[in-house]
Amino acid sequence: MTGSSYRYLERQVQDGVLFVTIRREEKLNAMNDGMMAELTDCFLRIRERADVRAVVLTGTGKGFMAGADIEGYGSFDIGQFFAFQQKGREMYRAIETCPQPVIAAVNGYALGGGFELALSCDIVIASEKAKFGLPEVKLGLVPGGGGVQKIARIVGPFVAKELTMSGRFLTAEEGKSLLFVNQVTEPDKLMDTAAAFARMLAGQAPLAVQALKKLIDEGRDASLETAQAYDRSYLANLFHSEDGQEGIAAFIEKRTPRFQGK
């Protein structure tokens, strides 16, 4: 597999934004081994691309990603099942640690592993038709891609227990009220909204945007004093960067800065 020969992904770069579209519409974009390997490879490659300053991840048809392809579970032994879950974790981690900000444009079902995929991104913009949920309990299982701990940190333990123990689906508006959806749009405006937001991020100073992603993701599990020390360290490094000096000069000269990611 190479970046130019993906079976399940379509990619396109416009104005510094990479659009990654999952294409397995006949299965509501459900994950299998091949798709997980492609998404992992794709996001590991993105970090090396200076021409990409933001990413939009979406799906085709009625599904953003309707979780894992459960039909494959029936033939797994425990070792194969564990290996499948490990590949999923590697996929989510590749997205979480991608330096560039990643926007999930959720067009439809984001269930189980698909919800965990959205939670691995930095911003979630959802269609009014989107549905979110962690329904693994209905299979006698629990989510294995990090969704339990992530949703508990976002909505708190009481709501997280209600959502995961019931396995119920959430609307986009409910997701916004629970703070894991940033914006809700009409279905036909989803991609335009996501693209506009991504282009705005792509126009910011890339080193600063990447630093903010890292500081927020890593700082939330550190003590306040330690996290604030990280902030000051990154600030000092950015001040000495070419972009930092360009931003200050542009402000003083009352012109638009020209950030180069240096």
NUBANU-135895 format. One record per residue: residue number from 0; x, y, z of N, C-alpha, C in turn. Coordinates in pm, whole numbers. Last residue first. Layout:
PT; NUM; X; Y; Z; X; Y; Z; X; Y; Z
...
end
This chain:
PT; 261; 813; 2855; 985; 955; 2847; 1024; 981; 2931; 1148
PT; 260; 579; 2887; 845; 597; 2765; 923; 742; 2743; 964
PT; 259; 538; 3129; 726; 604; 3024; 645; 620; 2892; 720
PT; 258; 312; 3399; 701; 368; 3291; 783; 420; 3178; 693
PT; 257; 291; 3711; 671; 317; 3604; 575; 389; 3491; 650
PT; 256; 33; 3934; 793; 155; 3855; 808; 166; 3746; 703
PT; 255; -78; 4238; 659; -110; 4096; 678; 19; 4016; 690
PT; 254; 12; 4533; 849; -3; 4457; 725; -38; 4312; 759
PT; 253; 119; 4720; 1042; -22; 4721; 1001; -40; 4656; 863
PT; 252; 359; 4705; 1158; 355; 4770; 1027; 214; 4775; 969
PT; 251; 299; 4561; 1386; 353; 4696; 1401; 338; 4774; 1270
PT; 250; 215; 4320; 1268; 124; 4396; 1354; 170; 4541; 1364
PT; 249; 445; 4239; 1136; 325; 4270; 1058; 225; 4350; 1139
PT; 248; 616; 4191; 1353; 648; 4297; 1257; 525; 4338; 1178
PT; 247; 484; 3973; 1472; 503; 4098; 1548; 529; 4215; 1452
PT; 246; 500; 3784; 1264; 370; 3825; 1318; 378; 3957; 1393
PT; 245; 778; 3757; 1232; 696; 3809; 1122; 561; 3858; 1173
PT; 244; 848; 3642; 1475; 901; 3774; 1443; 822; 3839; 1329
PT; 243; 710; 3398; 1444; 683; 3487; 1557; 729; 3628; 1529
PT; 242; 830; 3292; 1214; 688; 3327; 1213; 653; 3423; 1325
PT; 241; 1088; 3245; 1307; 1069; 3342; 1200; 923; 3386; 1194
PT; 240; 1104; 3225; 1671; 1085; 3169; 1537; 1069; 3280; 1434
PT; 239; 1110; 3331; 1921; 1237; 3330; 1848; 1223; 3274; 1707
PT; 238; 850; 3287; 2001; 897; 3426; 1993; 1026; 3433; 1910
PT; 237; 844; 3012; 2019; 773; 3077; 1909; 818; 3221; 1891
PT; 236; 991; 2972; 2255; 1040; 2917; 2128; 974; 2986; 2008
PT; 235; 824; 3100; 2439; 960; 3149; 2419; 1016; 3099; 2285
PT; 234; 594; 2940; 2420; 588; 3081; 2385; 727; 3136; 2356
PT; 233; 685; 2698; 2521; 647; 2706; 2380; 643; 2851; 2334
PT; 232; 725; 2780; 2788; 835; 2727; 2710; 806; 2736; 2560
PT; 231; 469; 2855; 2869; 576; 2956; 2865; 694; 2909; 2781
PT; 230; 334; 2607; 2853; 290; 2723; 2776; 403; 2824; 2759
PT; 229; 471; 2454; 3045; 477; 2417; 2903; 440; 2536; 2815
PT; 228; 381; 2590; 3269; 524; 2595; 3238; 547; 2554; 3092
PT; 227; 116; 2515; 3264; 148; 2656; 3241; 297; 2674; 3210
PT; 226; 145; 2245; 3330; 90; 2283; 3200; 124; 2428; 3167
PT; 225; 241; 2265; 3595; 324; 2204; 3491; 277; 2246; 3352
PT; 224; 20; 2387; 3720; 151; 2452; 3723; 241; 2397; 3613
PT; 223; -184; 2197; 3678; -196; 2332; 3622; -61; 2400; 3616
PT; 222; -58; 1872; 3584; -101; 1969; 3684; -106; 2106; 3619
PT; 221; -187; 1708; 3286; -79; 1753; 3374; -136; 1846; 3482
PT; 220; -382; 1660; 3109; -352; 1551; 3201; -235; 1584; 3294
PT; 219; -389; 1888; 2954; -508; 1856; 3034; -485; 1743; 3132
PT; 218; -154; 1907; 2803; -165; 1982; 2928; -282; 1942; 3015
PT; 217; -192; 1767; 2568; -103; 1711; 2670; -118; 1781; 2805
PT; 216; -383; 1922; 2432; -398; 1777; 2441; -315; 1719; 2555
PT; 215; -281; 2184; 2454; -413; 2151; 2509; -427; 2001; 2529
PT; 214; -27; 2161; 2330; -39; 2211; 2467; -173; 2172; 2530
PT; 213; -92; 2072; 2070; -11; 1988; 2160; -27; 2032; 2306
PT; 212; -240; 2290; 1972; -297; 2154; 1973; -223; 2068; 2075
PT; 211; -49; 2495; 1997; -173; 2501; 2075; -239; 2363; 2083
PT; 210; 143; 2413; 1809; 178; 2421; 1951; 53; 2421; 2038
PT; 209; -2; 2440; 1572; 45; 2307; 1612; 82; 2305; 1760
PT; 208; -34; 2719; 1574; -152; 2631; 1575; -112; 2491; 1623
PT; 207; 234; 2800; 1561; 153; 2836; 1677; 31; 2747; 1687
PT; 206; 309; 2702; 1311; 380; 2656; 1430; 301; 2685; 1557
PT; 205; 130; 2840; 1133; 123; 2695; 1154; 195; 2645; 1279
PT; 204; -70; 3113; 1180; 70; 3072; 1190; 77; 2924; 1223
PT; 203; -358; 3070; 961; -293; 3110; 1086; -147; 3065; 1083
PT; 202; -469; 2957; 739; -414; 3091; 726; -346; 3142; 851
PT; 201; -577; 2721; 825; -460; 2714; 737; -393; 2849; 720
PT; 200; -802; 2816; 959; -692; 2760; 1036; -563; 2755; 953
PT; 199; -951; 2894; 730; -917; 2993; 832; -798; 2944; 915
PT; 198; -981; 2646; 608; -902; 2749; 541; -863; 2860; 638
PT; 197; -1149; 2523; 797; -1016; 2470; 774; -927; 2573; 705
PT; 196; -1380; 2677; 768; -1311; 2675; 897; -1167; 2627; 880
PT; 195; -1443; 2616; 504; -1417; 2754; 542; -1341; 2761; 674
PT; 194; -1488; 2339; 522; -1380; 2390; 438; -1343; 2533; 477
PT; 193; -1713; 2328; 688; -1587; 2267; 732; -1469; 2322; 653
PT; 192; -1895; 2461; 520; -1865; 2513; 654; -1732; 2459; 704
PT; 191; -1898; 2295; 297; -1859; 2436; 282; -1820; 2495; 416
PT; 190; -1992; 2059; 412; -1856; 2064; 361; -1809; 2206; 338
PT; 189; -2259; 2138; 501; -2158; 2080; 590; -2016; 2100; 536
PT; 188; -2473; 2221; 361; -2373; 2324; 391; -2256; 2269; 473
PT; 187; -2657; 2022; 342; -2593; 2066; 217; -2489; 2176; 238
PT; 186; -2741; 1994; 617; -2664; 1890; 546; -2592; 1940; 422
PT; 185; -2675; 2277; 824; -2765; 2208; 734; -2683; 2108; 652
PT; 184; -2466; 2217; 1116; -2501; 2283; 991; -2613; 2209; 919
PT; 183; -2316; 2291; 1422; -2415; 2209; 1354; -2460; 2285; 1230
PT; 182; -1995; 2285; 1583; -2095; 2352; 1502; -2190; 2250; 1442
PT; 181; -1870; 2115; 1775; -1845; 2259; 1773; -1952; 2337; 1699
PT; 180; -1945; 1857; 1994; -1968; 1910; 1860; -1950; 2061; 1866
PT; 179; -1913; 1815; 2259; -1819; 1745; 2172; -1844; 1777; 2024
PT; 178; -2095; 1946; 2432; -1964; 2007; 2406; -1866; 1919; 2330
PT; 177; -2356; 1896; 2467; -2265; 1821; 2553; -2118; 1854; 2524
PT; 176; -2468; 2049; 2269; -2500; 2085; 2407; -2407; 2014; 2505
PT; 175; -2371; 1907; 2047; -2326; 2045; 2070; -2353; 2086; 2215
PT; 174; -2510; 1668; 2075; -2365; 1670; 2081; -2309; 1808; 2106
PT; 173; -2767; 1758; 2033; -2731; 1707; 2165; -2579; 1706; 2182
PT; 172; -2738; 1825; 1763; -2766; 1931; 1860; -2736; 1886; 2002
PT; 171; -2697; 1570; 1652; -2592; 1671; 1644; -2613; 1782; 1746
PT; 170; -2825; 1317; 1878; -2834; 1405; 1763; -2716; 1502; 1764
PT; 169; -2719; 994; 1982; -2733; 1136; 2010; -2744; 1213; 1879
PT; 168; -2836; 669; 2078; -2779; 760; 1980; -2810; 904; 2020
PT; 167; -2750; 460; 2363; -2842; 536; 2279; -2768; 630; 2185
PT; 166; -2632; 291; 2543; -2595; 277; 2403; -2680; 360; 2309
PT; 165; -2655; 281; 2814; -2778; 270; 2735; -2747; 243; 2588
PT; 164; -2392; 306; 2892; -2469; 193; 2945; -2600; 172; 2869
PT; 163; -2310; 542; 2765; -2247; 415; 2729; -2327; 295; 2777
PT; 162; -2483; 740; 2875; -2469; 724; 2731; -2414; 585; 2695
PT; 161; -2452; 712; 3154; -2586; 702; 3093; -2575; 672; 2944
PT; 160; -2179; 758; 3182; -2236; 628; 3219; -2373; 608; 3156
PT; 159; -2164; 1024; 3099; -2091; 921; 3025; -2146; 782; 3057
PT; 158; -2310; 1155; 3298; -2363; 1152; 3162; -2294; 1042; 3081
PT; 157; -2132; 1103; 3514; -2274; 1066; 3521; -2335; 1056; 3381
PT; 156; -1870; 1198; 3445; -1897; 1056; 3467; -2044; 1019; 3464
PT; 155; -1841; 1435; 3168; -1848; 1399; 3308; -1896; 1255; 3328
PT; 154; -1794; 1504; 2906; -1930; 1526; 2958; -1944; 1494; 3106
PT; 153; -1511; 1467; 2870; -1583; 1578; 2808; -1714; 1607; 2881
PT; 152; -1432; 1243; 3006; -1360; 1368; 3032; -1434; 1488; 2974
PT; 151; -1602; 1054; 2891; -1614; 1083; 3034; -1544; 1215; 3070
PT; 150; -1505; 1045; 2633; -1638; 1104; 2655; -1659; 1136; 2802
PT; 149; -1251; 927; 2682; -1263; 1059; 2622; -1398; 1122; 2652
PT; 148; -1310; 676; 2792; -1237; 774; 2872; -1248; 915; 2815
PT; 147; -1457; 562; 2575; -1511; 568; 2712; -1442; 678; 2791
PT; 146; -1293; 573; 2343; -1414; 655; 2355; -1468; 668; 2495
PT; 145; -1077; 411; 2291; -1055; 530; 2373; -1178; 613; 2400
PT; 144; -1159; 188; 2154; -1072; 284; 2086; -1051; 413; 2162
PT; 143; -1344; 10; 2255; -1202; -20; 2274; -1107; 80; 2214
PT; 142; -1655; -2; 2431; -1570; 62; 2330; -1422; 36; 2360
PT; 141; -1760; -335; 2525; -1738; -194; 2559; -1652; -133; 2448
PT; 140; -2028; -578; 2471; -1890; -532; 2468; -1881; -389; 2523
PT; 139; -2276; -672; 2406; -2211; -731; 2521; -2066; -692; 2533
PT; 138; -2386; -526; 2214; -2319; -647; 2169; -2255; -722; 2285
PT; 137; -2472; -308; 2351; -2577; -391; 2289; -2519; -520; 2230
PT; 136; -2240; -176; 2415; -2306; -253; 2521; -2413; -346; 2463
PT; 135; -2176; -24; 2192; -2111; -155; 2209; -2179; -241; 2315
PT; 134; -2264; 227; 2106; -2363; 123; 2133; -2305; -15; 2159
PT; 133; -2215; 532; 2129; -2125; 422; 2164; -2213; 304; 2204
PT; 132; -2297; 784; 1882; -2329; 688; 1986; -2217; 588; 2008
PT; 131; -2462; 1025; 1672; -2344; 981; 1747; -2387; 876; 1851
PT; 130; -2564; 1132; 1358; -2601; 1058; 1478; -2474; 1004; 1543
PT; 129; -2655; 1406; 1143; -2555; 1322; 1209; -2613; 1253; 1333
PT; 128; -2819; 1587; 1025; -2857; 1446; 1013; -2761; 1353; 1085
PT; 127; -2699; 1829; 1048; -2819; 1808; 1129; -2865; 1662; 1125
PT; 126; -2345; 1763; 1048; -2472; 1785; 979; -2588; 1764; 1076
PT; 125; -2087; 1907; 1247; -2181; 1799; 1219; -2302; 1847; 1140
PT; 124; -1754; 1929; 1325; -1863; 2003; 1262; -1960; 1898; 1208
PT; 123; -1515; 1923; 1565; -1622; 1842; 1508; -1731; 1935; 1456
PT; 122; -1163; 1931; 1595; -1286; 2008; 1580; -1390; 1916; 1518
PT; 121; -976; 1729; 1619; -964; 1848; 1703; -1089; 1933; 1704
PT; 120; -1035; 1368; 1647; -1009; 1492; 1574; -1009; 1611; 1670
PT; 119; -1122; 1165; 1799; -977; 1173; 1779; -937; 1300; 1705
PT; 118; -1393; 1176; 1784; -1332; 1223; 1909; -1180; 1230; 1900
PT; 117; -1429; 1050; 1537; -1459; 1193; 1550; -1393; 1251; 1674
PT; 116; -1356; 789; 1620; -1282; 857; 1514; -1304; 1008; 1522
PT; 115; -1555; 732; 1801; -1419; 744; 1851; -1329; 812; 1748
PT; 114; -1761; 710; 1619; -1767; 817; 1718; -1627; 841; 1775
PT; 113; -1665; 482; 1491; -1682; 605; 1415; -1694; 727; 1505
PT; 112; -1673; 284; 1685; -1543; 331; 1639; -1551; 457; 1555
PT; 111; -1990; 390; 1758; -1882; 304; 1804; -1748; 362; 1764
PT; 110; -2082; 604; 1486; -2119; 511; 1592; -2000; 425; 1631
PT; 109; -2202; 828; 1314; -2070; 819; 1377; -2090; 734; 1502
PT; 108; -2396; 875; 1027; -2373; 792; 1145; -2226; 795; 1187
PT; 107; -2316; 1181; 876; -2421; 1085; 908; -2388; 1007; 1034
PT; 106; -2113; 1368; 853; -2227; 1379; 763; -2342; 1287; 800
PT; 105; -1887; 1555; 1009; -1968; 1435; 1033; -2100; 1448; 958
PT; 104; -1583; 1636; 966; -1708; 1683; 906; -1803; 1564; 906
PT; 103; -1332; 1700; 1186; -1425; 1595; 1146; -1551; 1661; 1093
PT; 102; -1023; 1842; 1130; -1166; 1872; 1146; -1247; 1752; 1099
PT; 101; -713; 1872; 1276; -799; 1783; 1198; -945; 1812; 1232
PT; 100; -409; 2060; 1258; -545; 2042; 1313; -632; 1962; 1219
PT; 99; -95; 1885; 1235; -193; 1976; 1179; -331; 1953; 1243
PT; 98; 29; 1666; 1365; 56; 1804; 1407; -48; 1904; 1357
PT; 97; -134; 1384; 1486; -107; 1460; 1363; -83; 1606; 1401
PT; 96; -217; 1253; 1709; -83; 1312; 1713; -43; 1380; 1583
PT; 95; -472; 1162; 1637; -455; 1245; 1756; -322; 1319; 1756
PT; 94; -409; 998; 1417; -490; 1119; 1399; -469; 1215; 1515
PT; 93; -261; 797; 1535; -202; 869; 1422; -277; 999; 1398
PT; 92; -446; 700; 1719; -329; 771; 1768; -262; 851; 1657
PT; 91; -628; 569; 1556; -672; 687; 1631; -551; 769; 1677
PT; 90; -453; 365; 1460; -518; 459; 1369; -559; 586; 1442
PT; 89; -389; 228; 1692; -281; 292; 1616; -338; 395; 1519
PT; 88; -641; 129; 1758; -578; 226; 1847; -464; 300; 1776
PT; 87; -679; -49; 1544; -766; 66; 1561; -704; 172; 1648
PT; 86; -483; -234; 1602; -472; -157; 1477; -561; -33; 1483
PT; 85; -593; -336; 1838; -466; -265; 1843; -444; -181; 1718
PT; 84; -821; -465; 1743; -836; -350; 1832; -707; -268; 1840
PT; 83; -694; -669; 1596; -782; -574; 1528; -799; -448; 1613
PT; 82; -566; -807; 1802; -485; -742; 1698; -566; -638; 1623
PT; 81; -788; -906; 1942; -697; -812; 2009; -614; -736; 1906
PT; 80; -888; -1078; 1745; -970; -967; 1793; -882; -862; 1860
PT; 79; -681; -1260; 1724; -716; -1178; 1607; -799; -1057; 1649
PT; 78; -693; -1374; 1981; -572; -1307; 1934; -600; -1215; 1817
PT; 77; -946; -1486; 1991; -915; -1377; 2083; -790; -1301; 2037
PT; 76; -1057; -1522; 1647; -1027; -1577; 1780; -980; -1460; 1866
PT; 75; -1316; -1419; 1423; -1197; -1388; 1501; -1181; -1482; 1619
PT; 74; -1550; -1445; 1284; -1443; -1540; 1251; -1317; -1517; 1334
PT; 73; -1715; -1240; 1374; -1757; -1378; 1393; -1648; -1479; 1368
PT; 72; -1618; -992; 1299; -1590; -1041; 1434; -1616; -1190; 1449
PT; 71; -1713; -915; 1052; -1582; -980; 1058; -1550; -1039; 1194
PT; 70; -1945; -786; 1110; -1955; -917; 1044; -1822; -991; 1048
PT; 69; -1874; -536; 1201; -1901; -641; 1299; -1910; -779; 1236
PT; 68; -1660; -314; 1125; -1738; -407; 1045; -1761; -533; 1130
PT; 67; -1695; -44; 1363; -1622; -156; 1303; -1717; -242; 1220
PT; 66; -1876; 261; 1280; -1804; 170; 1366; -1727; 64; 1290
PT; 65; -1967; 406; 1053; -2061; 333; 1140; -1987; 225; 1217
PT; 64; -1869; 720; 979; -1815; 586; 996; -1904; 514; 1097
PT; 63; -2058; 873; 840; -1922; 923; 862; -1834; 800; 881
PT; 62; -2307; 761; 616; -2220; 733; 729; -2091; 813; 728
PT; 61; -2450; 793; 390; -2520; 817; 516; -2431; 796; 638
PT; 60; -2199; 915; 165; -2330; 855; 189; -2389; 892; 323
PT; 59; -1863; 926; 299; -1960; 935; 191; -2093; 874; 233
PT; 58; -1696; 1135; 548; -1734; 1009; 486; -1834; 1032; 375
PT; 57; -1398; 1327; 640; -1542; 1305; 627; -1567; 1168; 565
PT; 56; -1170; 1561; 758; -1199; 1418; 745; -1349; 1398; 741
PT; 55; -949; 1807; 670; -1092; 1780; 688; -1115; 1632; 660
PT; 54; -664; 1969; 802; -721; 1849; 740; -871; 1846; 770
PT; 53; -407; 2213; 741; -527; 2169; 811; -586; 2053; 733
PT; 52; -181; 2244; 593; -186; 2314; 721; -311; 2282; 802
PT; 51; 35; 2109; 366; -92; 2083; 436; -88; 2150; 573
PT; 50; 286; 2146; 273; 179; 2211; 198; 42; 2191; 262
PT; 49; 453; 1991; 422; 452; 2134; 453; 340; 2206; 381
PT; 48; 408; 1680; 544; 370; 1765; 431; 360; 1912; 471
PT; 47; 441; 1501; 744; 562; 1537; 669; 534; 1639; 558
PT; 46; 193; 1442; 841; 282; 1523; 926; 409; 1566; 855
PT; 45; 80; 1272; 652; 40; 1413; 655; 140; 1498; 732
PT; 44; 166; 1015; 704; 227; 1087; 593; 197; 1237; 600
PT; 43; -2; 943; 910; 141; 946; 937; 215; 1022; 827
PT; 42; -245; 949; 777; -218; 1052; 877; -73; 1054; 922
PT; 41; -215; 729; 598; -247; 863; 550; -207; 969; 651
PT; 40; -175; 510; 770; -71; 550; 676; -92; 694; 629
PT; 39; -429; 507; 898; -304; 521; 974; -193; 572; 885
PT; 38; -598; 468; 680; -610; 590; 760; -484; 613; 842
PT; 37; -506; 213; 596; -497; 329; 507; -506; 459; 585
PT; 36; -563; 48; 813; -425; 62; 768; -408; 186; 680
PT; 35; -842; 74; 820; -762; 121; 933; -617; 141; 892
PT; 34; -909; -47; 575; -938; 95; 598; -854; 151; 712
PT; 33; -822; -313; 617; -767; -231; 510; -788; -83; 533
PT; 32; -978; -407; 832; -832; -397; 844; -774; -302; 740
PT; 31; -1265; -185; 841; -1205; -316; 834; -1053; -298; 841
PT; 30; -1535; 19; 950; -1392; -11; 948; -1365; -158; 924
PT; 29; -1801; 140; 744; -1755; 62; 859; -1610; 23; 840
PT; 28; -1940; 297; 560; -1800; 330; 590; -1747; 258; 714
PT; 27; -2174; 167; 509; -2180; 287; 593; -2041; 325; 645
PT; 26; -2116; -12; 313; -2109; -60; 452; -2118; 54; 552
PT; 25; -2126; 131; 82; -2216; 15; 91; -2218; -45; 231
PT; 24; -1921; 320; 110; -2059; 361; 131; -2153; 243; 149
PT; 23; -1658; 378; 166; -1707; 240; 174; -1857; 248; 199
PT; 22; -1448; 616; 174; -1540; 566; 72; -1560; 415; 87
PT; 21; -1365; 913; 337; -1375; 767; 350; -1482; 718; 253
PT; 20; -1160; 1173; 240; -1297; 1120; 235; -1293; 968; 240
PT; 19; -984; 1449; 328; -974; 1303; 329; -1116; 1248; 341
PT; 18; -839; 1735; 215; -969; 1672; 236; -951; 1521; 222
PT; 17; -612; 1962; 332; -624; 1828; 277; -760; 1771; 314
PT; 16; -545; 2296; 259; -632; 2204; 332; -636; 2071; 259
PT; 15; -411; 2476; 100; -347; 2434; 224; -428; 2338; 308
PT; 14; -590; 2497; -120; -560; 2613; -34; -502; 2572; 101
PT; 13; -656; 2159; -129; -699; 2288; -180; -664; 2396; -78
PT; 12; -607; 1822; -207; -553; 1940; -138; -602; 2065; -208
PT; 11; -766; 1514; -149; -752; 1630; -237; -704; 1748; -155
PT; 10; -834; 1165; -150; -767; 1281; -93; -755; 1392; -196
PT; 9; -1019; 883; -42; -996; 979; -150; -937; 1105; -87
PT; 8; -989; 545; 65; -975; 688; 90; -957; 766; -39
PT; 7; -984; 277; 7; -1100; 329; 80; -1097; 479; 103
PT; 6; -749; 223; -132; -875; 167; -180; -995; 238; -120
PT; 5; -463; 408; -231; -562; 373; -130; -690; 321; -195
PT; 4; -227; 474; -366; -304; 357; -406; -403; 312; -299
PT; 3; -57; 668; -282; -128; 695; -407; -221; 580; -448
PT; 2; 68; 579; -56; -25; 690; -43; -105; 717; -168
PT; 1; 59; 218; -88; 126; 348; -89; 21; 457; -82
PT; 0; 84; -121; 0; 0; 0; 0; 87; 125; 0
end
